[in-house]
Amino acid sequence: MKVTFLGATHEVTGSCTLIETQGHKFLVDCGMEQGRDVFENQSLPVSHTELDCVIITHAHIDHSGNLPLLSKEGFKGSVYATEATCSLANVMLRDSAHIQQFEAEWRNRKARRSGEEEYVPVYEMKDAEAIIRRLRPCKYGEIIRILENVCIRFADIGHLLGSACIEIWITENGVTKKMVFSGDVGNKNRPIIKNPQKITEADYVVIESTYGNRLHEPHIGNVRLLADMLEKAFKRGGNVVIPSFAVGRTQEILYYIRQIKNERLIPGYENCRVYIDSPLAGEASKIFMQADTGVFNKETSDLIKNGVNPFWFEGLTYTETSEESKAINFNPSPKVIISASGMCEAGRIRHHLKHNLWRPECMVLFVGYQAEGTLGRLLYEGAKHVKLFGEEIEIRAEMQYLPGISGHADKDGLIEWINGFTTKPQTVFVNHGDDEACTEFTETLRRLGYNAYAPFSGTSFDLESGKFVIITESVPVERIYGRDPRAKAIYVDLVAAAEELLELAKASKGGSNKDLAAFTSRIRELIRKQE
């Protein structure tokens, strides 16, 4: 019985782990990488046709997004997940396929004009539909036999509707070992869903570490804080643009805004318009309302039982067509625009950023984690200019972050969850965190007496003997900086100097034709030397 770690090793996205037992092979999660790739991930060491099944912790694309690729490459097994995860995956994987196809069409229009080779999408809608037919809904708390020697059980982990940690019992040669995958451990005391459920026994545990070296800011009243931020932008006559994950985070923001409106927390702006510009978010909200009320916390469950839709209020508009989306920015009234993707990497949010980033009266409000290398991370860290749809945009809008709304447990929350085991597991494997967070949380666990290890992609471990089969080292993806440790600082200085040059060029407006021509000539001469 061997486990091989493939994705989300010293990185936050692309979760994927292979387990092999008695000739059977199955995956726990099959996620897509998002943002900048830091370390090389090894490919699946077996054929996709050899996989018996896949188990999914939850529907977020970094845990499920490569399922259609499995189908495209010949996988014919079942995909086990909770009932709500199956419902969400149905719409999220279709949406992901649509994005893949749209991006391919856009790239190929450019490729045909320039004579370049055409871009092939990672997968298409038919692949998503094929894998959706293989989804097998499971109930929380139910033990399910997925192979003759493997049983699993899902427990609510409080991260997203339907999210789960997975208990896996594997028997070989009369020996049974239990392995628990935490999935993404949820933050406590959030709206809508329940707190993470603890597991008491395991031989081995795989735990995430997204916030393994950080503590969330204390809860200081997100409803009041959000109301203050909206009011601040509205009084300037600006819009509030919220890049948000369509599933989970958008529903939380709607939950808060409904309360803001009901309690009249923004006097004079009670009738403000709120646009959900994401067809996926609309579909997800329907799934939330159709879910068994038993999956929600008491407050949300009571609202629904009393006939209240927690995700709807007067002034809310869900847009579907691109024409409806474009019309939002032609409405001059201050408004809230909630759009995907949550890290600003794709989707309609980029259009709204293009129309609002340059306006100092507007606000971009981040409500979720921004992975390294994403547009959202660049904006959050204070970029002065970005290029969107081939156009250079100067950033004048105010950047804000709503604290305490993370869907992930922080360092203390992760420790609290793993301390729920009555006996320390034989080994704890730490994944799903950037290199710094993953490494630091591993050290934290060791100080607490756990035998903790943070594997890199390709590392294999034998569960029966309790020994490593293969130990891999980090293989960094080559960067623009190269291997010289000084190169990053030099590169940052170069970019800063280029920005100063741009500001100088803008300040030269109105100068004499002779001076402007000479300035232009010197810049172009410098460019030619670098070609």
CORFEN-V861969 format. One record per residue. RES is the residue in one letter. PSI is psi as a letter, one per 40 degrees, with the letter a starting at -180 (none if undefined). BURIAL is b if it has 16 or more other C-alpha atoms within 10 Angstrom, else e. Layout:
res:RES psi:PSI burial:BURIAL
res:RES psi:PSI burial:BURIAL
This chain:
res:M psi:h burial:b
res:K psi:h burial:b
res:V psi:h burial:b
res:T psi:h burial:b
res:F psi:h burial:b
res:L psi:d burial:b
res:G psi:i burial:b
res:A psi:f burial:b
res:T psi:h burial:b
res:H psi:f burial:b
res:E psi:i burial:b
res:V psi:d burial:b
res:T psi:i burial:b
res:G psi:f burial:b
res:S psi:h burial:b
res:C psi:h burial:b
res:T psi:h burial:b
res:L psi:h burial:b
res:I psi:h burial:b
res:E psi:h burial:b
res:T psi:h burial:b
res:Q psi:f burial:e
res:G psi:e burial:e
res:H psi:i burial:b
res:K psi:h burial:b
res:F psi:i burial:b
res:L psi:i burial:b
res:V psi:h burial:b
res:D psi:i burial:b
res:C psi:g burial:b
res:G psi:i burial:b
res:M psi:h burial:b
res:E psi:i burial:b
res:Q psi:i burial:b
res:G psi:a burial:b
res:R psi:h burial:e
res:D psi:h burial:b
res:V psi:d burial:b
res:F psi:i burial:b
res:E psi:h burial:b
res:N psi:h burial:b
res:Q psi:i burial:e
res:S psi:i burial:e
res:L psi:h burial:b
res:P psi:e burial:e
res:V psi:i burial:e
res:S psi:i burial:e
res:H psi:d burial:b
res:T psi:e burial:e
res:E psi:e burial:e
res:L psi:h burial:b
res:D psi:d burial:b
res:C psi:i burial:b
res:V psi:i burial:b
res:I psi:h burial:b
res:I psi:h burial:b
res:T psi:d burial:b
res:H psi:i burial:b
res:A psi:e burial:b
res:H psi:i burial:b
res:I psi:d burial:b
res:D psi:e burial:b
res:H psi:e burial:b
res:S psi:e burial:b
res:G psi:e burial:b
res:N psi:e burial:b
res:L psi:d burial:b
res:P psi:d burial:b
res:L psi:d burial:b
res:L psi:d burial:b
res:S psi:d burial:b
res:K psi:d burial:b
res:E psi:e burial:e
res:G psi:e burial:e
res:F psi:h burial:b
res:K psi:e burial:b
res:G psi:a burial:b
res:S psi:i burial:b
res:V psi:h burial:b
res:Y psi:h burial:b
res:A psi:i burial:b
res:T psi:i burial:b
res:E psi:d burial:b
res:A psi:d burial:b
res:T psi:d burial:b
res:C psi:d burial:b
res:S psi:d burial:b
res:L psi:d burial:b
res:A psi:d burial:b
res:N psi:d burial:b
res:V psi:d burial:b
res:M psi:d burial:b
res:L psi:d burial:b
res:R psi:d burial:b
res:D psi:d burial:b
res:S psi:d burial:b
res:A psi:d burial:b
res:H psi:d burial:b
res:I psi:d burial:b
res:Q psi:d burial:b
res:Q psi:d burial:b
res:F psi:d burial:e
res:E psi:d burial:b
res:A psi:d burial:b
res:E psi:d burial:b
res:W psi:d burial:e
res:R psi:d burial:b
res:N psi:d burial:b
res:R psi:d burial:e
res:K psi:d burial:e
res:A psi:d burial:e
res:R psi:d burial:e
res:R psi:d burial:e
res:S psi:e burial:e
res:G psi:e burial:e
res:E psi:i burial:e
res:E psi:i burial:e
res:E psi:i burial:e
res:Y psi:h burial:e
res:V psi:h burial:e
res:P psi:i burial:b
res:V psi:d burial:e
res:Y psi:i burial:b
res:E psi:i burial:b
res:M psi:d burial:b
res:K psi:d burial:e
res:D psi:d burial:b
res:A psi:d burial:b
res:E psi:d burial:b
res:A psi:d burial:b
res:I psi:d burial:b
res:I psi:d burial:b
res:R psi:e burial:e
res:R psi:e burial:b
res:L psi:h burial:b
res:R psi:g burial:e
res:P psi:h burial:e
res:C psi:i burial:b
res:K psi:i burial:e
res:Y psi:h burial:b
res:G psi:e burial:e
res:E psi:h burial:e
res:I psi:h burial:e
res:I psi:h burial:e
res:R psi:h burial:e
res:I psi:d burial:b
res:L psi:i burial:e
res:E psi:d burial:e
res:N psi:e burial:e
res:V psi:h burial:b
res:C psi:i burial:b
res:I psi:i burial:b
res:R psi:h burial:b
res:F psi:h burial:b
res:A psi:i burial:b
res:D psi:h burial:b
res:I psi:e burial:b
res:G psi:f burial:b
res:H psi:d burial:b
res:L psi:i burial:b
res:L psi:h burial:b
res:G psi:e burial:b
res:S psi:i burial:b
res:A psi:i burial:b
res:C psi:i burial:b
res:I psi:h burial:b
res:E psi:h burial:b
res:I psi:h burial:b
res:W psi:h burial:b
res:I psi:h burial:b
res:T psi:h burial:b
res:E psi:h burial:e
res:N psi:f burial:e
res:G psi:e burial:e
res:V psi:h burial:e
res:T psi:h burial:b
res:K psi:i burial:b
res:K psi:h burial:b
res:M psi:h burial:b
res:V psi:h burial:b
res:F psi:h burial:b
res:S psi:d burial:b
res:G psi:a burial:b
res:D psi:h burial:b
res:V psi:h burial:b
res:G psi:i burial:b
res:N psi:i burial:b
res:K psi:i burial:b
res:N psi:f burial:e
res:R psi:i burial:b
res:P psi:i burial:b
res:I psi:c burial:b
res:I psi:i burial:b
res:K psi:i burial:b
res:N psi:i burial:b
res:P psi:h burial:b
res:Q psi:h burial:b
res:K psi:i burial:b
res:I psi:i burial:b
res:T psi:d burial:e
res:E psi:i burial:b
res:A psi:i burial:b
res:D psi:d burial:b
res:Y psi:i burial:b
res:V psi:h burial:b
res:V psi:h burial:b
res:I psi:i burial:b
res:E psi:i burial:b
res:S psi:f burial:b
res:T psi:d burial:b
res:Y psi:f burial:b
res:G psi:e burial:b
res:N psi:e burial:b
res:R psi:i burial:e
res:L psi:h burial:e
res:H psi:i burial:b
res:E psi:i burial:e
res:P psi:i burial:e
res:H psi:h burial:e
res:I psi:f burial:e
res:G psi:g burial:e
res:N psi:d burial:e
res:V psi:d burial:b
res:R psi:d burial:e
res:L psi:d burial:e
res:L psi:d burial:b
res:A psi:d burial:b
res:D psi:d burial:e
res:M psi:d burial:b
res:L psi:d burial:b
res:E psi:d burial:b
res:K psi:d burial:b
res:A psi:d burial:b
res:F psi:d burial:b
res:K psi:d burial:e
res:R psi:e burial:e
res:G psi:e burial:e
res:G psi:i burial:b
res:N psi:i burial:b
res:V psi:h burial:b
res:V psi:h burial:b
res:I psi:h burial:b
res:P psi:h burial:b
res:S psi:i burial:b
res:F psi:h burial:b
res:A psi:d burial:b
res:V psi:h burial:b
res:G psi:c burial:b
res:R psi:d burial:b
res:T psi:d burial:b
res:Q psi:d burial:b
res:E psi:d burial:b
res:I psi:d burial:b
res:L psi:d burial:b
res:Y psi:d burial:b
res:Y psi:d burial:b
res:I psi:d burial:b
res:R psi:d burial:b
res:Q psi:d burial:b
res:I psi:d burial:b
res:K psi:d burial:b
res:N psi:d burial:e
res:E psi:e burial:e
res:R psi:f burial:e
res:L psi:e burial:b
res:I psi:g burial:b
res:P psi:h burial:e
res:G psi:e burial:e
res:Y psi:f burial:b
res:E psi:d burial:e
res:N psi:e burial:e
res:C psi:i burial:b
res:R psi:i burial:e
res:V psi:h burial:b
res:Y psi:h burial:b
res:I psi:g burial:b
res:D psi:g burial:b
res:S psi:h burial:b
res:P psi:d burial:b
res:L psi:d burial:b
res:A psi:d burial:b
res:G psi:d burial:b
res:E psi:d burial:e
res:A psi:d burial:b
res:S psi:d burial:b
res:K psi:d burial:e
res:I psi:d burial:b
res:F psi:d burial:b
res:M psi:d burial:e
res:Q psi:e burial:e
res:A psi:i burial:e
res:D psi:h burial:e
res:T psi:e burial:b
res:G psi:e burial:e
res:V psi:e burial:b
res:F psi:i burial:b
res:N psi:i burial:b
res:K psi:d burial:e
res:E psi:d burial:e
res:T psi:d burial:b
res:S psi:d burial:b
res:D psi:d burial:e
res:L psi:d burial:e
res:I psi:d burial:e
res:K psi:d burial:e
res:N psi:e burial:e
res:G psi:e burial:e
res:V psi:h burial:e
res:N psi:h burial:b
res:P psi:e burial:b
res:F psi:f burial:b
res:W psi:i burial:e
res:F psi:i burial:b
res:E psi:h burial:e
res:G psi:e burial:e
res:L psi:h burial:b
res:T psi:h burial:e
res:Y psi:h burial:b
res:T psi:i burial:b
res:E psi:d burial:e
res:T psi:i burial:e
res:S psi:d burial:e
res:E psi:d burial:e
res:E psi:d burial:e
res:S psi:d burial:b
res:K psi:d burial:b
res:A psi:d burial:e
res:I psi:d burial:b
res:N psi:e burial:b
res:F psi:e burial:e
res:N psi:h burial:e
res:P psi:e burial:e
res:S psi:i burial:e
res:P psi:h burial:b
res:K psi:i burial:b
res:V psi:h burial:b
res:I psi:h burial:b
res:I psi:h burial:b
res:S psi:i burial:b
res:A psi:i burial:b
res:S psi:i burial:b
res:G psi:d burial:b
res:M psi:e burial:b
res:C psi:f burial:b
res:E psi:d burial:b
res:A psi:i burial:e
res:G psi:a burial:b
res:R psi:e burial:b
res:I psi:d burial:b
res:R psi:d burial:b
res:H psi:d burial:b
res:H psi:d burial:b
res:L psi:d burial:b
res:K psi:d burial:b
res:H psi:e burial:e
res:N psi:d burial:b
res:L psi:d burial:b
res:W psi:e burial:b
res:R psi:h burial:b
res:P psi:e burial:e
res:E psi:e burial:b
res:C psi:i burial:b
res:M psi:h burial:b
res:V psi:h burial:b
res:L psi:h burial:b
res:F psi:h burial:b
res:V psi:e burial:b
res:G psi:i burial:b
res:Y psi:h burial:b
res:Q psi:h burial:b
res:A psi:i burial:b
res:E psi:h burial:b
res:G psi:e burial:e
res:T psi:i burial:b
res:L psi:d burial:b
res:G psi:d burial:b
res:R psi:d burial:b
res:L psi:d burial:b
res:L psi:d burial:b
res:Y psi:d burial:b
res:E psi:e burial:e
res:G psi:f burial:e
res:A psi:i burial:e
res:K psi:d burial:e
res:H psi:i burial:b
res:V psi:i burial:b
res:K psi:h burial:e
res:L psi:h burial:e
res:F psi:f burial:e
res:G psi:e burial:e
res:E psi:h burial:e
res:E psi:h burial:e
res:I psi:h burial:b
res:E psi:h burial:e
res:I psi:h burial:b
res:R psi:e burial:b
res:A psi:i burial:b
res:E psi:h burial:b
res:M psi:h burial:b
res:Q psi:i burial:e
res:Y psi:h burial:b
res:L psi:h burial:b
res:P psi:i burial:b
res:G psi:e burial:b
res:I psi:e burial:b
res:S psi:i burial:b
res:G psi:e burial:b
res:H psi:i burial:b
res:A psi:i burial:b
res:D psi:a burial:b
res:K psi:d burial:b
res:D psi:d burial:e
res:G psi:d burial:b
res:L psi:d burial:b
res:I psi:d burial:b
res:E psi:d burial:e
res:W psi:d burial:b
res:I psi:d burial:b
res:N psi:e burial:e
res:G psi:e burial:e
res:F psi:h burial:e
res:T psi:d burial:e
res:T psi:h burial:e
res:K psi:h burial:b
res:P psi:i burial:b
res:Q psi:d burial:e
res:T psi:i burial:b
res:V psi:h burial:b
res:F psi:h burial:b
res:V psi:h burial:b
res:N psi:a burial:b
res:H psi:f burial:b
res:G psi:i burial:b
res:D psi:i burial:b
res:D psi:d burial:b
res:E psi:d burial:e
res:A psi:d burial:b
res:C psi:d burial:b
res:T psi:d burial:b
res:E psi:d burial:b
res:F psi:d burial:b
res:T psi:d burial:b
res:E psi:d burial:b
res:T psi:d burial:b
res:L psi:d burial:b
res:R psi:d burial:e
res:R psi:d burial:e
res:L psi:e burial:e
res:G psi:e burial:e
res:Y psi:i burial:b
res:N psi:g burial:b
res:A psi:i burial:b
res:Y psi:h burial:b
res:A psi:g burial:b
res:P psi:i burial:b
res:F psi:i burial:b
res:S psi:h burial:b
res:G psi:e burial:b
res:T psi:h burial:b
res:S psi:i burial:b
res:F psi:h burial:b
res:D psi:h burial:b
res:L psi:d burial:b
res:E psi:d burial:e
res:S psi:e burial:e
res:G psi:f burial:e
res:K psi:i burial:e
res:F psi:h burial:e
res:V psi:d burial:e
res:I psi:h burial:e
res:I psi:h burial:e
res:T psi:i burial:e
res:E psi:i burial:e
res:S psi:h burial:b
res:V psi:g burial:e
res:P psi:i burial:e
res:V psi:h burial:e
res:E psi:h burial:e
res:R psi:i burial:e
res:I psi:d burial:e
res:Y psi:d burial:e
res:G psi:a burial:e
res:R psi:e burial:e
res:D psi:h burial:e
res:P psi:d burial:e
res:R psi:e burial:e
res:A psi:d burial:e
res:K psi:d burial:e
res:A psi:d burial:e
res:I psi:d burial:e
res:Y psi:d burial:e
res:V psi:d burial:e
res:D psi:d burial:e
res:L psi:d burial:e
res:V psi:d burial:e
res:A psi:d burial:e
res:A psi:d burial:e
res:A psi:d burial:e
res:E psi:d burial:e
res:E psi:d burial:e
res:L psi:d burial:e
res:L psi:d burial:e
res:E psi:d burial:e
res:L psi:d burial:e
res:A psi:d burial:e
res:K psi:d burial:e
res:A psi:e burial:e
res:S psi:e burial:e
res:K psi:h burial:e
res:G psi:e burial:e
res:G psi:i burial:e
res:S psi:i burial:e
res:N psi:d burial:e
res:K psi:d burial:e
res:D psi:d burial:e
res:L psi:d burial:e
res:A psi:d burial:e
res:A psi:d burial:e
res:F psi:d burial:e
res:T psi:d burial:e
res:S psi:d burial:e
res:R psi:d burial:e
res:I psi:d burial:e
res:R psi:d burial:e
res:E psi:d burial:e
res:L psi:d burial:e
res:I psi:d burial:e
res:R psi:d burial:e
res:K psi:d burial:e
res:Q psi:e burial:e
res:E psi:none burial:e
